[in-house]
């Protein structure tokens, strides 16, 4: 079975699954205690966003081509 060429980072399955993950992290951290708002919540949210941002950056740099078989 031949894979479709990736044209945009939005075509990546892992990126599509990461988007709902970010939303879940944001919703879940809203339930944390107020005294945790400035440390743990911030760190979790930044980490979740970083996952998606790094995929976009890697895709746009073309580095994904090295391991994709194209």
PDB file of N, H, CA, C and O in Angstrom:
ATOM      1  N   UNK A   1       0.845  -1.176   0.000  1.00  0.00           N
ATOM      2  CA  UNK A   1       0.000   0.000   0.000  1.00  0.00           C
ATOM      3  C   UNK A   1       0.892   1.242   0.000  1.00  0.00           C
ATOM      4  O   UNK A   1       1.759   1.389   0.862  1.00  0.00           O
ATOM      5  N   UNK A   2       0.681   2.111  -0.947  1.00  0.00           N
ATOM      6  H   UNK A   2      -0.023   1.991  -1.647  1.00  0.00           H
ATOM      7  CA  UNK A   2       1.491   3.316  -1.062  1.00  0.00           C
ATOM      8  C   UNK A   2       0.898   4.433  -0.205  1.00  0.00           C
ATOM      9  O   UNK A   2      -0.308   4.676  -0.203  1.00  0.00           O
ATOM     10  N   UNK A   3       1.801   5.107   0.529  1.00  0.00           N
ATOM     11  H   UNK A   3       2.781   4.909   0.528  1.00  0.00           H
ATOM     12  CA  UNK A   3       1.360   6.215   1.376  1.00  0.00           C
ATOM     13  C   UNK A   3       1.154   7.473   0.547  1.00  0.00           C
ATOM     14  O   UNK A   3       1.833   7.705  -0.453  1.00  0.00           O
ATOM     15  N   UNK A   4       0.198   8.275   0.994  1.00  0.00           N
ATOM     16  H   UNK A   4      -0.353   8.086   1.807  1.00  0.00           H
ATOM     17  CA  UNK A   4      -0.012   9.576   0.376  1.00  0.00           C
ATOM     18  C   UNK A   4       1.134  10.498   0.780  1.00  0.00           C
ATOM     19  O   UNK A   4       1.591  10.434   1.921  1.00  0.00           O
ATOM     20  N   UNK A   5       1.603  11.341  -0.113  1.00  0.00           N
ATOM     21  H   UNK A   5       1.232  11.392  -1.040  1.00  0.00           H
ATOM     22  CA  UNK A   5       2.663  12.276   0.268  1.00  0.00           C
ATOM     23  C   UNK A   5       2.142  13.295   1.280  1.00  0.00           C
ATOM     24  O   UNK A   5       0.992  13.729   1.225  1.00  0.00           O
ATOM     25  N   UNK A   6       3.014  13.655   2.191  1.00  0.00           N
ATOM     26  H   UNK A   6       3.949  13.302   2.236  1.00  0.00           H
ATOM     27  CA  UNK A   6       2.659  14.651   3.191  1.00  0.00           C
ATOM     28  C   UNK A   6       2.886  16.037   2.601  1.00  0.00           C
ATOM     29  O   UNK A   6       3.990  16.368   2.168  1.00  0.00           O
ATOM     30  N   UNK A   7       1.848  16.823   2.590  1.00  0.00           N
ATOM     31  H   UNK A   7       0.952  16.554   2.942  1.00  0.00           H
ATOM     32  CA  UNK A   7       1.943  18.161   2.019  1.00  0.00           C
ATOM     33  C   UNK A   7       2.028  19.204   3.125  1.00  0.00           C
ATOM     34  O   UNK A   7       2.664  20.245   2.958  1.00  0.00           O
ATOM     35  N   UNK A   8       1.395  18.925   4.241  1.00  0.00           N
ATOM     36  H   UNK A   8       0.879  18.079   4.377  1.00  0.00           H
ATOM     37  CA  UNK A   8       1.308  19.879   5.326  1.00  0.00           C
ATOM     38  C   UNK A   8       1.481  19.116   6.635  1.00  0.00           C
ATOM     39  O   UNK A   8       1.190  17.922   6.705  1.00  0.00           O
ATOM     40  N   UNK A   9       1.952  19.803   7.668  1.00  0.00           N
ATOM     41  H   UNK A   9       2.188  20.773   7.611  1.00  0.00           H
ATOM     42  CA  UNK A   9       2.105  19.127   8.959  1.00  0.00           C
ATOM     43  C   UNK A   9       0.764  18.639   9.494  1.00  0.00           C
ATOM     44  O   UNK A   9       0.720  17.722  10.314  1.00  0.00           O
ATOM     45  N   UNK A  10      -0.317  19.239   9.042  1.00  0.00           N
ATOM     46  H   UNK A  10      -0.281  19.984   8.376  1.00  0.00           H
ATOM     47  CA  UNK A  10      -1.657  18.801   9.485  1.00  0.00           C
ATOM     48  C   UNK A  10      -2.009  17.408   8.948  1.00  0.00           C
ATOM     49  O   UNK A  10      -2.948  16.773   9.427  1.00  0.00           O
ATOM     50  N   UNK A  11      -1.254  16.942   7.956  1.00  0.00           N
ATOM     51  H   UNK A  11      -0.491  17.458   7.566  1.00  0.00           H
ATOM     52  CA  UNK A  11      -1.456  15.599   7.407  1.00  0.00           C
ATOM     53  C   UNK A  11      -0.880  14.515   8.316  1.00  0.00           C
ATOM     54  O   UNK A  11      -1.218  13.340   8.172  1.00  0.00           O
ATOM     55  N   UNK A  12      -0.012  14.902   9.251  1.00  0.00           N
ATOM     56  H   UNK A  12       0.263  15.856   9.368  1.00  0.00           H
ATOM     57  CA  UNK A  12       0.602  13.937  10.161  1.00  0.00           C
ATOM     58  C   UNK A  12      -0.432  13.413  11.152  1.00  0.00           C
ATOM     59  O   UNK A  12      -1.097  14.194  11.833  1.00  0.00           O
ATOM     60  N   UNK A  13      -0.564  12.104  11.232  1.00  0.00           N
ATOM     61  H   UNK A  13      -0.024  11.470  10.679  1.00  0.00           H
ATOM     62  CA  UNK A  13      -1.506  11.501  12.169  1.00  0.00           C
ATOM     63  C   UNK A  13      -1.185  11.887  13.608  1.00  0.00           C
ATOM     64  O   UNK A  13      -2.085  12.155  14.404  1.00  0.00           O
ATOM     65  N   UNK A  14       0.093  11.913  13.930  1.00  0.00           N
ATOM     66  H   UNK A  14       0.824  11.696  13.283  1.00  0.00           H
ATOM     67  CA  UNK A  14       0.491  12.252  15.292  1.00  0.00           C
ATOM     68  C   UNK A  14       0.108  13.697  15.629  1.00  0.00           C
ATOM     69  O   UNK A  14      -0.247  13.980  16.773  1.00  0.00           O
ATOM     70  N   UNK A  15       0.172  14.603  14.670  1.00  0.00           N
ATOM     71  H   UNK A  15       0.460  14.373  13.741  1.00  0.00           H
ATOM     72  CA  UNK A  15      -0.237  15.993  14.913  1.00  0.00           C
ATOM     73  C   UNK A  15      -1.742  16.056  15.137  1.00  0.00           C
ATOM     74  O   UNK A  15      -2.214  16.787  16.008  1.00  0.00           O
ATOM     75  N   UNK A  16      -2.489  15.296  14.359  1.00  0.00           N
ATOM     76  H   UNK A  16      -2.106  14.702  13.652  1.00  0.00           H
ATOM     77  CA  UNK A  16      -3.950  15.274  14.505  1.00  0.00           C
ATOM     78  C   UNK A  16      -4.365  14.758  15.879  1.00  0.00           C
ATOM     79  O   UNK A  16      -5.358  15.214  16.446  1.00  0.00           O
ATOM     80  N   UNK A  17      -3.600  13.803  16.413  1.00  0.00           N
ATOM     81  H   UNK A  17      -2.793  13.433  15.953  1.00  0.00           H
ATOM     82  CA  UNK A  17      -3.910  13.266  17.741  1.00  0.00           C
ATOM     83  C   UNK A  17      -3.406  14.173  18.857  1.00  0.00           C
ATOM     84  O   UNK A  17      -3.945  14.157  19.963  1.00  0.00           O
ATOM     85  N   UNK A  18      -2.390  14.953  18.575  1.00  0.00           N
ATOM     86  H   UNK A  18      -1.952  14.966  17.676  1.00  0.00           H
ATOM     87  CA  UNK A  18      -1.833  15.848  19.590  1.00  0.00           C
ATOM     88  C   UNK A  18      -2.747  17.036  19.868  1.00  0.00           C
ATOM     89  O   UNK A  18      -2.770  17.544  20.989  1.00  0.00           O
ATOM     90  N   UNK A  19      -3.485  17.477  18.887  1.00  0.00           N
ATOM     91  H   UNK A  19      -3.467  17.064  17.976  1.00  0.00           H
ATOM     92  CA  UNK A  19      -4.378  18.616  19.082  1.00  0.00           C
ATOM     93  C   UNK A  19      -5.409  18.371  20.189  1.00  0.00           C
ATOM     94  O   UNK A  19      -5.528  19.204  21.087  1.00  0.00           O
ATOM     95  N   UNK A  20      -6.148  17.278  20.161  1.00  0.00           N
ATOM     96  H   UNK A  20      -6.051  16.601  19.431  1.00  0.00           H
ATOM     97  CA  UNK A  20      -7.090  17.022  21.260  1.00  0.00           C
ATOM     98  C   UNK A  20      -6.375  16.837  22.599  1.00  0.00           C
ATOM     99  O   UNK A  20      -6.923  17.180  23.647  1.00  0.00           O
ATOM    100  N   UNK A  21      -5.155  16.298  22.568  1.00  0.00           N
ATOM    101  H   UNK A  21      -4.710  16.020  21.716  1.00  0.00           H
ATOM    102  CA  UNK A  21      -4.386  16.125  23.797  1.00  0.00           C
ATOM    103  C   UNK A  21      -4.132  17.468  24.469  1.00  0.00           C
ATOM    104  O   UNK A  21      -4.270  17.592  25.686  1.00  0.00           O
ATOM    105  N   UNK A  22      -3.764  18.467  23.687  1.00  0.00           N
ATOM    106  H   UNK A  22      -3.651  18.367  22.699  1.00  0.00           H
ATOM    107  CA  UNK A  22      -3.529  19.804  24.243  1.00  0.00           C
ATOM    108  C   UNK A  22      -4.798  20.325  24.907  1.00  0.00           C
ATOM    109  O   UNK A  22      -4.745  20.882  26.003  1.00  0.00           O
ATOM    110  N   UNK A  23      -5.926  20.147  24.251  1.00  0.00           N
ATOM    111  H   UNK A  23      -5.969  19.695  23.360  1.00  0.00           H
ATOM    112  CA  UNK A  23      -7.192  20.605  24.826  1.00  0.00           C
ATOM    113  C   UNK A  23      -7.519  19.880  26.126  1.00  0.00           C
ATOM    114  O   UNK A  23      -8.006  20.494  27.075  1.00  0.00           O
ATOM    115  N   UNK A  24      -7.253  18.584  26.173  1.00  0.00           N
ATOM    116  H   UNK A  24      -6.857  18.085  25.402  1.00  0.00           H
ATOM    117  CA  UNK A  24      -7.493  17.813  27.396  1.00  0.00           C
ATOM    118  C   UNK A  24      -6.613  18.324  28.529  1.00  0.00           C
ATOM    119  O   UNK A  24      -7.076  18.465  29.661  1.00  0.00           O
ATOM    120  N   UNK A  25      -5.359  18.600  28.234  1.00  0.00           N
ATOM    121  H   UNK A  25      -4.983  18.486  27.315  1.00  0.00           H
ATOM    122  CA  UNK A  25      -4.454  19.125  29.267  1.00  0.00           C
ATOM    123  C   UNK A  25      -4.981  20.444  29.803  1.00  0.00           C
ATOM    124  O   UNK A  25      -5.000  20.656  31.015  1.00  0.00           O
ATOM    125  N   UNK A  26      -5.410  21.334  28.913  1.00  0.00           N
ATOM    126  H   UNK A  26      -5.394  21.161  27.928  1.00  0.00           H
ATOM    127  CA  UNK A  26      -5.927  22.626  29.366  1.00  0.00           C
ATOM    128  C   UNK A  26      -7.187  22.455  30.214  1.00  0.00           C
ATOM    129  O   UNK A  26      -7.336  23.115  31.243  1.00  0.00           O
ATOM    130  N   UNK A  27      -8.089  21.580  29.792  1.00  0.00           N
ATOM    131  H   UNK A  27      -7.968  21.044  28.956  1.00  0.00           H
ATOM    132  CA  UNK A  27      -9.327  21.360  30.563  1.00  0.00           C
ATOM    133  C   UNK A  27      -9.028  20.714  31.917  1.00  0.00           C
ATOM    134  O   UNK A  27      -9.608  21.087  32.936  1.00  0.00           O
ATOM    135  N   UNK A  28      -8.132  19.758  31.909  1.00  0.00           N
ATOM    136  H   UNK A  28      -7.661  19.455  31.081  1.00  0.00           H
ATOM    137  CA  UNK A  28      -7.794  19.053  33.144  1.00  0.00           C
ATOM    138  C   UNK A  28      -7.111  19.982  34.138  1.00  0.00           C
ATOM    139  O   UNK A  28      -7.395  19.928  35.334  1.00  0.00           O
ATOM    140  N   UNK A  29      -6.221  20.827  33.654  1.00  0.00           N
ATOM    141  H   UNK A  29      -5.991  20.871  32.682  1.00  0.00           H
ATOM    142  CA  UNK A  29      -5.498  21.719  34.559  1.00  0.00           C
ATOM    143  C   UNK A  29      -6.397  22.812  35.142  1.00  0.00           C
ATOM    144  O   UNK A  29      -6.053  23.425  36.152  1.00  0.00           O
ATOM    145  N   UNK A  30      -7.537  23.052  34.514  1.00  0.00           N
ATOM    146  H   UNK A  30      -7.817  22.553  33.694  1.00  0.00           H
ATOM    147  CA  UNK A  30      -8.496  23.995  35.096  1.00  0.00           C
ATOM    148  C   UNK A  30      -9.049  23.481  36.420  1.00  0.00           C
ATOM    149  O   UNK A  30      -9.545  24.260  37.233  1.00  0.00           O
ATOM    150  N   UNK A  31      -8.963  22.175  36.635  1.00  0.00           N
ATOM    151  H   UNK A  31      -8.560  21.542  35.974  1.00  0.00           H
ATOM    152  CA  UNK A  31      -9.494  21.565  37.861  1.00  0.00           C
ATOM    153  C   UNK A  31      -8.480  21.569  39.002  1.00  0.00           C
ATOM    154  O   UNK A  31      -8.823  21.230  40.135  1.00  0.00           O
ATOM    155  N   UNK A  32      -7.249  21.947  38.717  1.00  0.00           N
ATOM    156  H   UNK A  32      -6.971  22.223  37.797  1.00  0.00           H
ATOM    157  CA  UNK A  32      -6.212  21.939  39.753  1.00  0.00           C
ATOM    158  C   UNK A  32      -6.501  22.991  40.814  1.00  0.00           C
ATOM    159  O   UNK A  32      -7.235  23.951  40.579  1.00  0.00           O
ATOM    160  N   UNK A  33      -5.922  22.793  41.955  1.00  0.00           N
ATOM    161  H   UNK A  33      -5.326  22.014  42.146  1.00  0.00           H
ATOM    162  CA  UNK A  33      -6.061  23.758  43.041  1.00  0.00           C
ATOM    163  C   UNK A  33      -5.421  25.086  42.643  1.00  0.00           C
ATOM    164  O   UNK A  33      -4.451  25.114  41.885  1.00  0.00           O
ATOM    165  N   UNK A  34      -5.962  26.166  43.153  1.00  0.00           N
ATOM    166  H   UNK A  34      -6.750  26.143  43.769  1.00  0.00           H
ATOM    167  CA  UNK A  34      -5.475  27.500  42.807  1.00  0.00           C
ATOM    168  C   UNK A  34      -4.011  27.707  43.190  1.00  0.00           C
ATOM    169  O   UNK A  34      -3.298  28.442  42.507  1.00  0.00           O
ATOM    170  N   UNK A  35      -3.556  27.081  44.256  1.00  0.00           N
ATOM    171  H   UNK A  35      -4.135  26.484  44.811  1.00  0.00           H
ATOM    172  CA  UNK A  35      -2.159  27.293  44.670  1.00  0.00           C
ATOM    173  C   UNK A  35      -1.165  26.620  43.717  1.00  0.00           C
ATOM    174  O   UNK A  35       0.040  26.851  43.821  1.00  0.00           O
ATOM    175  N   UNK A  36      -1.654  25.796  42.794  1.00  0.00           N
ATOM    176  H   UNK A  36      -2.632  25.608  42.709  1.00  0.00           H
ATOM    177  CA  UNK A  36      -0.785  25.150  41.816  1.00  0.00           C
ATOM    178  C   UNK A  36      -0.790  25.884  40.477  1.00  0.00           C
ATOM    179  O   UNK A  36      -0.091  25.487  39.545  1.00  0.00           O
ATOM    180  N   UNK A  37      -1.559  26.925  40.385  1.00  0.00           N
ATOM    181  H   UNK A  37      -2.127  27.247  41.142  1.00  0.00           H
ATOM    182  CA  UNK A  37      -1.769  27.577  39.099  1.00  0.00           C
ATOM    183  C   UNK A  37      -0.496  28.118  38.459  1.00  0.00           C
ATOM    184  O   UNK A  37      -0.376  28.104  37.234  1.00  0.00           O
ATOM    185  N   UNK A  38       0.449  28.590  39.253  1.00  0.00           N
ATOM    186  H   UNK A  38       0.351  28.601  40.249  1.00  0.00           H
ATOM    187  CA  UNK A  38       1.605  29.244  38.659  1.00  0.00           C
ATOM    188  C   UNK A  38       2.758  28.301  38.353  1.00  0.00           C
ATOM    189  O   UNK A  38       3.672  28.686  37.623  1.00  0.00           O
ATOM    190  N   UNK A  39       2.753  27.112  38.868  1.00  0.00           N
ATOM    191  H   UNK A  39       2.011  26.800  39.461  1.00  0.00           H
ATOM    192  CA  UNK A  39       3.891  26.229  38.633  1.00  0.00           C
ATOM    193  C   UNK A  39       3.504  25.004  37.817  1.00  0.00           C
ATOM    194  O   UNK A  39       3.866  24.900  36.644  1.00  0.00           O
ATOM    195  N   UNK A  40       2.782  24.087  38.418  1.00  0.00           N
ATOM    196  H   UNK A  40       2.489  24.170  39.370  1.00  0.00           H
ATOM    197  CA  UNK A  40       2.483  22.830  37.744  1.00  0.00           C
ATOM    198  C   UNK A  40       1.592  23.033  36.524  1.00  0.00           C
ATOM    199  O   UNK A  40       1.839  22.440  35.474  1.00  0.00           O
ATOM    200  N   UNK A  41       0.572  23.854  36.648  1.00  0.00           N
ATOM    201  H   UNK A  41       0.371  24.336  37.501  1.00  0.00           H
ATOM    202  CA  UNK A  41      -0.337  24.080  35.522  1.00  0.00           C
ATOM    203  C   UNK A  41       0.422  24.686  34.349  1.00  0.00           C
ATOM    204  O   UNK A  41       0.288  24.233  33.212  1.00  0.00           O
ATOM    205  N   UNK A  42       1.204  25.692  34.625  1.00  0.00           N
ATOM    206  H   UNK A  42       1.313  26.060  35.549  1.00  0.00           H
ATOM    207  CA  UNK A  42       1.970  26.355  33.567  1.00  0.00           C
ATOM    208  C   UNK A  42       2.918  25.376  32.889  1.00  0.00           C
ATOM    209  O   UNK A  42       3.035  25.368  31.663  1.00  0.00           O
ATOM    210  N   UNK A  43       3.583  24.566  33.669  1.00  0.00           N
ATOM    211  H   UNK A  43       3.488  24.572  34.664  1.00  0.00           H
ATOM    212  CA  UNK A  43       4.543  23.617  33.114  1.00  0.00           C
ATOM    213  C   UNK A  43       3.846  22.574  32.240  1.00  0.00           C
ATOM    214  O   UNK A  43       4.333  22.256  31.155  1.00  0.00           O
ATOM    215  N   UNK A  44       2.716  22.042  32.696  1.00  0.00           N
ATOM    216  H   UNK A  44       2.320  22.301  33.577  1.00  0.00           H
ATOM    217  CA  UNK A  44       1.980  21.050  31.903  1.00  0.00           C
ATOM    218  C   UNK A  44       1.468  21.639  30.597  1.00  0.00           C
ATOM    219  O   UNK A  44       1.554  21.007  29.544  1.00  0.00           O
ATOM    220  N   UNK A  45       0.938  22.845  30.673  1.00  0.00           N
ATOM    221  H   UNK A  45       0.868  23.358  31.528  1.00  0.00           H
ATOM    222  CA  UNK A  45       0.404  23.476  29.467  1.00  0.00           C
ATOM    223  C   UNK A  45       1.511  23.776  28.460  1.00  0.00           C
ATOM    224  O   UNK A  45       1.338  23.546  27.263  1.00  0.00           O
ATOM    225  N   UNK A  46       2.628  24.280  28.930  1.00  0.00           N
ATOM    226  H   UNK A  46       2.768  24.467  29.903  1.00  0.00           H
ATOM    227  CA  UNK A  46       3.742  24.567  28.022  1.00  0.00           C
ATOM    228  C   UNK A  46       4.277  23.295  27.384  1.00  0.00           C
ATOM    229  O   UNK A  46       4.643  23.292  26.209  1.00  0.00           O
ATOM    230  N   UNK A  47       4.323  22.213  28.155  1.00  0.00           N
ATOM    231  H   UNK A  47       4.026  22.215  29.109  1.00  0.00           H
ATOM    232  CA  UNK A  47       4.811  20.938  27.614  1.00  0.00           C
ATOM    233  C   UNK A  47       3.872  20.408  26.531  1.00  0.00           C
ATOM    234  O   UNK A  47       4.329  19.915  25.500  1.00  0.00           O
ATOM    235  N   UNK A  48       2.569  20.509  26.761  1.00  0.00           N
ATOM    236  H   UNK A  48       2.198  20.910  27.599  1.00  0.00           H
ATOM    237  CA  UNK A  48       1.593  20.031  25.779  1.00  0.00           C
ATOM    238  C   UNK A  48       1.680  20.833  24.486  1.00  0.00           C
ATOM    239  O   UNK A  48       1.642  20.264  23.395  1.00  0.00           O
ATOM    240  N   UNK A  49       1.795  22.144  24.606  1.00  0.00           N
ATOM    241  H   UNK A  49       1.825  22.606  25.492  1.00  0.00           H
ATOM    242  CA  UNK A  49       1.908  22.997  23.426  1.00  0.00           C
ATOM    243  C   UNK A  49       3.218  22.721  22.702  1.00  0.00           C
ATOM    244  O   UNK A  49       3.267  22.756  21.473  1.00  0.00           O
ATOM    245  N   UNK A  50       4.269  22.449  23.448  1.00  0.00           N
ATOM    246  H   UNK A  50       4.229  22.421  24.447  1.00  0.00           H
ATOM    247  CA  UNK A  50       5.582  22.190  22.866  1.00  0.00           C
ATOM    248  C   UNK A  50       5.564  20.960  21.961  1.00  0.00           C
ATOM    249  O   UNK A  50       6.258  20.931  20.945  1.00  0.00           O
ATOM    250  N   UNK A  51       4.787  19.959  22.316  1.00  0.00           N
ATOM    251  H   UNK A  51       4.223  19.982  23.141  1.00  0.00           H
ATOM    252  CA  UNK A  51       4.688  18.748  21.492  1.00  0.00           C
ATOM    253  C   UNK A  51       4.245  19.120  20.080  1.00  0.00           C
ATOM    254  O   UNK A  51       4.875  18.732  19.096  1.00  0.00           O
ATOM    255  N   UNK A  52       3.160  19.872  19.995  1.00  0.00           N
ATOM    256  H   UNK A  52       2.648  20.188  20.794  1.00  0.00           H
ATOM    257  CA  UNK A  52       2.606  20.260  18.698  1.00  0.00           C
ATOM    258  C   UNK A  52       3.554  21.218  17.975  1.00  0.00           C
ATOM    259  O   UNK A  52       3.792  21.069  16.776  1.00  0.00           O
ATOM    260  N   UNK A  53       4.087  22.183  18.690  1.00  0.00           N
ATOM    261  H   UNK A  53       3.893  22.304  19.664  1.00  0.00           H
ATOM    262  CA  UNK A  53       4.977  23.176  18.077  1.00  0.00           C
ATOM    263  C   UNK A  53       6.226  22.512  17.501  1.00  0.00           C
ATOM    264  O   UNK A  53       6.684  22.894  16.424  1.00  0.00           O
ATOM    265  N   UNK A  54       6.782  21.526  18.201  1.00  0.00           N
ATOM    266  H   UNK A  54       6.410  21.216  19.076  1.00  0.00           H
ATOM    267  CA  UNK A  54       7.975  20.844  17.699  1.00  0.00           C
ATOM    268  C   UNK A  54       7.685  20.030  16.446  1.00  0.00           C
ATOM    269  O   UNK A  54       8.545  19.912  15.573  1.00  0.00           O
ATOM    270  N   UNK A  55       6.486  19.469  16.347  1.00  0.00           N
ATOM    271  H   UNK A  55       5.787  19.565  17.056  1.00  0.00           H
ATOM    272  CA  UNK A  55       6.117  18.747  15.128  1.00  0.00           C
ATOM    273  C   UNK A  55       6.049  19.692  13.940  1.00  0.00           C
ATOM    274  O   UNK A  55       6.544  19.381  12.856  1.00  0.00           O
ATOM    275  N   UNK A  56       5.435  20.843  14.152  1.00  0.00           N
ATOM    276  H   UNK A  56       5.033  21.096  15.032  1.00  0.00           H
ATOM    277  CA  UNK A  56       5.323  21.836  13.080  1.00  0.00           C
ATOM    278  C   UNK A  56       6.716  22.307  12.660  1.00  0.00           C
ATOM    279  O   UNK A  56       7.017  22.385  11.469  1.00  0.00           O
ATOM    280  N   UNK A  57       7.550  22.616  13.626  1.00  0.00           N
ATOM    281  H   UNK A  57       7.306  22.553  14.594  1.00  0.00           H
ATOM    282  CA  UNK A  57       8.903  23.090  13.333  1.00  0.00           C
ATOM    283  C   UNK A  57       9.700  22.032  12.569  1.00  0.00           C
ATOM    284  O   UNK A  57      10.368  22.348  11.585  1.00  0.00           O
ATOM    285  N   UNK A  58       9.632  20.785  13.015  1.00  0.00           N
ATOM    286  H   UNK A  58       9.088  20.527  13.815  1.00  0.00           H
ATOM    287  CA  UNK A  58      10.345  19.707  12.341  1.00  0.00           C
ATOM    288  C   UNK A  58       9.838  19.477  10.932  1.00  0.00           C
ATOM    289  O   UNK A  58      10.624  19.251  10.012  1.00  0.00           O
ATOM    290  N   UNK A  59       8.532  19.532  10.760  1.00  0.00           N
ATOM    291  H   UNK A  59       7.893  19.715  11.508  1.00  0.00           H
ATOM    292  CA  UNK A  59       7.957  19.332   9.422  1.00  0.00           C
ATOM    293  C   UNK A  59       8.405  20.441   8.485  1.00  0.00           C
ATOM    294  O   UNK A  59       8.818  20.180   7.355  1.00  0.00           O
ATOM    295  N   UNK A  60       8.323  21.677   8.957  1.00  0.00           N
ATOM    296  H   UNK A  60       7.988  21.889   9.874  1.00  0.00           H
ATOM    297  CA  UNK A  60       8.679  22.818   8.115  1.00  0.00           C
ATOM    298  C   UNK A  60      10.165  22.862   7.781  1.00  0.00           C
ATOM    299  O   UNK A  60      10.555  23.440   6.767  1.00  0.00           O
ATOM    300  N   UNK A  61      10.994  22.258   8.621  1.00  0.00           N
ATOM    301  H   UNK A  61      10.678  21.787   9.444  1.00  0.00           H
ATOM    302  CA  UNK A  61      12.431  22.246   8.341  1.00  0.00           C
ATOM    303  C   UNK A  61      12.799  21.158   7.334  1.00  0.00           C
ATOM    304  O   UNK A  61      13.898  21.168   6.779  1.00  0.00           O
ATOM    305  N   UNK A  62      11.890  20.230   7.101  1.00  0.00           N
ATOM    306  H   UNK A  62      10.997  20.222   7.552  1.00  0.00           H
ATOM    307  CA  UNK A  62      12.166  19.139   6.171  1.00  0.00           C
ATOM    308  C   UNK A  62      12.867  17.967   6.807  1.00  0.00           C
ATOM    309  O   UNK A  62      13.171  16.991   6.121  1.00  0.00           O
ATOM    310  N   UNK A  63      13.135  18.029   8.108  1.00  0.00           N
ATOM    311  H   UNK A  63      12.888  18.821   8.665  1.00  0.00           H
ATOM    312  CA  UNK A  63      13.868  16.942   8.769  1.00  0.00           C
ATOM    313  C   UNK A  63      13.076  15.642   8.795  1.00  0.00           C
ATOM    314  O   UNK A  63      13.665  14.571   8.943  1.00  0.00           O
ATOM    315  N   UNK A  64      11.783  15.709   8.658  1.00  0.00           N
ATOM    316  H   UNK A  64      11.305  16.579   8.538  1.00  0.00           H
ATOM    317  CA  UNK A  64      10.966  14.488   8.651  1.00  0.00           C
ATOM    318  C   UNK A  64      11.272  13.626   7.423  1.00  0.00           C
ATOM    319  O   UNK A  64      11.035  12.419   7.437  1.00  0.00           O
ATOM    320  N   UNK A  65      11.793  14.242   6.372  1.00  0.00           N
ATOM    321  H   UNK A  65      11.986  15.224   6.361  1.00  0.00           H
ATOM    322  CA  UNK A  65      12.118  13.489   5.156  1.00  0.00           C
ATOM    323  C   UNK A  65      13.226  12.470   5.392  1.00  0.00           C
ATOM    324  O   UNK A  65      13.277  11.441   4.718  1.00  0.00           O
ATOM    325  N   UNK A  66      14.111  12.752   6.344  1.00  0.00           N
ATOM    326  H   UNK A  66      14.070  13.588   6.891  1.00  0.00           H
ATOM    327  CA  UNK A  66      15.252  11.874   6.587  1.00  0.00           C
ATOM    328  C   UNK A  66      14.829  10.467   7.019  1.00  0.00           C
ATOM    329  O   UNK A  66      15.493   9.488   6.678  1.00  0.00           O
ATOM    330  N   UNK A  67      13.729  10.364   7.765  1.00  0.00           N
ATOM    331  H   UNK A  67      13.189  11.159   8.042  1.00  0.00           H
ATOM    332  CA  UNK A  67      13.298   9.074   8.309  1.00  0.00           C
ATOM    333  C   UNK A  67      11.993   8.570   7.716  1.00  0.00           C
ATOM    334  O   UNK A  67      11.445   7.580   8.201  1.00  0.00           O
ATOM    335  N   UNK A  68      11.487   9.217   6.690  1.00  0.00           N
ATOM    336  H   UNK A  68      11.932  10.021   6.296  1.00  0.00           H
ATOM    337  CA  UNK A  68      10.175   8.855   6.184  1.00  0.00           C
ATOM    338  C   UNK A  68      10.212   7.886   5.008  1.00  0.00           C
ATOM    339  O   UNK A  68       9.178   7.324   4.646  1.00  0.00           O
ATOM    340  N   UNK A  69      11.366   7.680   4.411  1.00  0.00           N
ATOM    341  H   UNK A  69      12.206   8.137   4.704  1.00  0.00           H
ATOM    342  CA  UNK A  69      11.445   6.789   3.259  1.00  0.00           C
ATOM    343  C   UNK A  69      11.172   7.488   1.944  1.00  0.00           C
ATOM    344  O   UNK A  69      11.105   6.827   0.907  1.00  0.00           O
ATOM    345  N   UNK A  70      11.012   8.797   1.948  1.00  0.00           N
ATOM    346  H   UNK A  70      11.066   9.334   2.790  1.00  0.00           H
ATOM    347  CA  UNK A  70      10.774   9.541   0.708  1.00  0.00           C
ATOM    348  C   UNK A  70      12.078   9.982   0.113  1.00  0.00           C
ATOM    349  O   UNK A  70      12.092  10.624  -0.937  1.00  0.00           O
TER     350      UNK A  70
END
